[in-house]
């Protein structure tokens, strides 16, 4: 399936997100494969958009639902989102991050 550009993810503040170390054991490091991918508040296009992700932004997948991945932004995004922002992005816009020290596999329920 080919998804239209701009499906995406939701954001929470960095202070509400667990620490990077706390997520490491149950996350999978990936990067965004397109520019302008929407960061959404829930797993679907009916949820609000709180920001945009750009090619090469590093995110850690912590949960999956119906082709959507719950992610945490590992570093500041080119789109202005800060490290630790969290939300949902359509899985087609992510690929494994080579050489990552995080995670050993996809979280339960992810394909």
C-alpha positions in Angstrom: 0.0 0.0 0.0 1.3 3.5 -0.9 0.2 6.2 1.5 -0.3 9.8 0.6 2.4 12.1 2.0 1.4 13.9 5.2 -0.2 11.1 7.2 1.4 11.4 10.6 1.7 11.7 14.4 0.5 13.6 17.6 2.7 15.4 20.1 3.0 15.6 23.9 5.4 17.8 25.8 8.9 16.5 26.5 8.2 16.8 30.2 5.3 14.3 29.9 7.4 11.8 27.9 9.4 9.1 29.7 13.2 9.5 29.6 15.1 8.2 26.6 16.8 5.5 28.8 13.4 4.3 30.1 12.1 3.8 26.5 15.2 2.2 25.2 14.4 -1.4 26.3 11.1 -1.4 24.5 11.6 0.8 21.5 12.8 0.5 17.9 14.9 3.3 16.3 13.7 4.5 12.9 13.9 7.5 10.7 11.3 9.5 8.8 11.5 8.9 5.0 9.7 11.9 3.6 9.3 15.7 4.3 6.1 17.1 5.9 4.9 13.9 7.6 2.2 14.9 10.0 2.7 14.2 13.7 -0.8 13.2 15.0 -2.5 12.9 18.4 -3.8 9.4 17.6 -3.5 6.5 15.2 -5.5 7.8 12.2 -6.2 10.7 9.9 -9.2 11.8 12.1 -6.8 12.9 14.9 -5.3 16.4 15.2 -2.0 17.4 13.7 0.5 19.0 16.1 3.6 19.3 13.9 5.5 18.0 11.0 8.4 15.6 10.7 11.0 15.7 8.0 13.3 13.3 6.1 16.0 11.9 8.4 14.2 12.8 11.7 15.0 10.0 14.2 12.1 8.5 16.1 11.7 5.6 18.4 8.6 3.3 17.9 7.1 2.2 21.2 3.6 0.9 20.1 1.7 0.1 16.9 -2.0 0.1 15.9 -3.5 -0.6 12.5 -0.4 0.4 10.5 0.2 3.5 12.7 3.3 3.7 15.0 3.5 5.6 18.3 6.8 7.4 18.3 9.0 9.6 20.4 11.3 12.1 18.6 14.9 11.2 19.5 16.3 14.7 18.7 14.9 18.1 17.6 13.1 17.9 14.2 13.9 20.0 11.2 10.2 21.1 11.5 10.7 22.7 14.9 9.4 19.9 17.2 11.6 19.3 20.2 13.3 16.2 21.3 10.9 14.0 23.3 7.8 15.0 21.3 5.5 12.0 21.0 2.6 10.9 18.9 1.5 8.7 15.9 2.8 8.4 12.4 1.8 6.1 9.6 4.3 3.3 9.4 5.0 3.6 5.7 7.0 6.8 6.5 9.5 5.1 8.7 12.6 2.9 8.1 15.1 1.3 10.4 17.8 3.6 11.6 21.2 2.1 10.8 23.7 1.7 13.6 21.2 2.7 16.3 22.0 1.8 19.9 18.3 1.6 20.7 16.0 -1.4 20.8 16.4 -4.9 19.5 13.2 -5.3 17.5 9.8 -4.0 16.9 7.4 -3.6 19.8 4.7 -6.3 20.2 1.9 -5.8 17.7 4.1 -4.1 15.0 4.8 -5.6 11.6 
